[in-house]
Amino acid sequence: MIKSPKYSQNENSNSREGLQQFFMDSIRELYCAENIVGETYQKIKDGILSDKLRFILDNHFQIHLNHLERLEKIFKLHNEEPQFKDCESFTALINEAQKHLEFFANDPLNWDIALILTAQKLAHYKIAAYSASAHLAINLNLHTEATLLAVDVQEEEEFIHNYLEELIHEFLKPFR
């Protein structure tokens, strides 16, 4: 259950510090999510049937490495070593994805379709998470961090628009 905060007029002094902590926790969660993406992709990439899908996801894996690098730059800007904070929502999405892929374990074409749709869900989650963190960074006057995060948002949006949407239509066309 989500609890509403209890405010008093004298408690505003810690709000900036709290937002700073919330920002860094968000970065730790994103770092966790990106590492989960990397580990999961390494486990499933050999099961991809479509050469086109494999090529696109291999290229996106390189983008994922860029995301990790940018997150590590943010940690460095804050004099912190990169570290994880469990990202429960992303872990839940990955668990759901694994169930979908297991369901189609003996159906390679539909396994690829499930992978495409799962990749789209994960990309949308990452867009929301990176975007929210970028907005928070702007609010905290962390403009370098906001720029790094905005690049990640743009890359994920381009991935969906330039690759996944076309693949979804291509793969689902025979079922119309």
N, C-alpha and C positions, 0 to 999 in steps of 0.2 A: 504494500500500500504506500502510495506517495504521500508524504506529509508536507503540509504547507509550512513555510517558515514563520516563526513568530518574531515580529519586528518591534523594536523600541527606537525611539528617536536618537539614542546615543550609540547605536550599533553600526552606523554607516562607516565608521573609520576602518573596519576590516573588509569592506566590500570589495575594494580594489585588489587587496591581497588574496581574497577568496577567488576572485575571477582569474587572477594569475595562476593560482593553484589548479583551478578548473581547466584552464587552458593547457597547462603542462600535463594534467591527467588525460586530457583529450589527445594530446600528442603521443603519450604512452600507449593509449588504446589504439590509435592509428598504427603505431609501430608494431604492436601486437598483431593487429589485423593484417598488415602487409607481410609479416613473417608467416602467418597462417596461410596466406595466399601462396607464398613461395613454396612452403612445404607441401601443401595440398597439390599444387600444380605439378611438382616433381613426381608425386605419386601416381597421378592419373594421365600424364601426357602421352605415355606409350599406348594408352587405350583409345586414343582419338583415331577414328577411322578416316575422316576427311582430311586430305592433304591441305586443302584451303583453310579449314578450321585450325589445323595444327600450326600452319604458317602464321595465321592471325594471332593465335594465342601465344606462340613463341615470341612474336614481336611485342605483344602486350606484356609478356614476362620481362622484357627489357625495360619497358616503361615502369613496371613494378619496381625494378631495381633502382630506377631514377627516383621513384617515390621514397624508397628507403633512404637513399642518399640525401634527399632534401630533409627528411625527418631527422636524420643524423646531424645535419647542419643546424637545425633548430635546437637540438640538444646542446650542440657545441656553443651556440649563441647564448645559451643559458647556463654554460659551464657545468653541464651534466653529462654523464655517460648515458648512452642510449639504454633504455630499459622498458620493460613491458608493464602494462597494467591490463589485467584480464578484460577483454572486450566481449562481454557476454552476448550482446546482440549479434556481433559478427560471428562468434562461435556458433550461435544458434543457426544462423544462415548457412554456415559451412556444414553443420550436422544435417540440416534439411537437404542440402545439395547432395550429400553423400547418400542419403536415403533414396533420393530420386535416381541417382546413378546406379545404386544397387538394384533398384526396381527394374532397370533396363539392362542389367548385366549381361543378359543373353540376347540382347536386341541392339546390335551396334549402331544402326541408323538412328533409332530413337534415343540411344545413349548420347550420341552426338547432339541431338536436338535438346535433350535435357541439359547437357553441358552448356550449350549456347544460352538457353533461357536462364540457367543458374548464373552464368557469367554476367548476364544483363542485370540480374538482381544484385549481385555483389558490386557491380560498377555503380549502380544507383545508390547503394548504401554508401560507398566510398565518396561519391559526389556530395551527398548530404553531410557526411562527417567532415570532409575536408572543407566544404563551404562554411559550415557552422564554425569550424575552428578559425578559418580565415576572417570571418566577421568578428569573432571574439578578439583575434589579434589586432584588427583595426581599432576596435574599441579600447584596447590596451596600449595603443600607439606602438605596436610591434610591427612596423611596416615591412621589414625584411621578411619576417615570418609569414605575414599575410601574403606577400608576393609569392613566396615559395609554395604555400598552400594553394593559392589561386592557380598556379601552373598545374598542380596535380588535378584540380577540378577540371581545368580545360582539357587535359589529356584524357581523363575518363569520359568526359562528354564527347570528345572527338572519337574515342574508341567505340562508343555506342553508336553515334551517328554515322561514322564512316565505315564501320565493319559489322557490328552486331545486328543492326536493323536489316541490312542487306542479307546477311546470313540467315536470319530468322525467316525472312520471306522466301529465300531460296530453298531452305530445308523444308518449310511447311507447304510449299507450293503443290507438291504431289498429293497432299491430303485435302485439297480444296475440291 
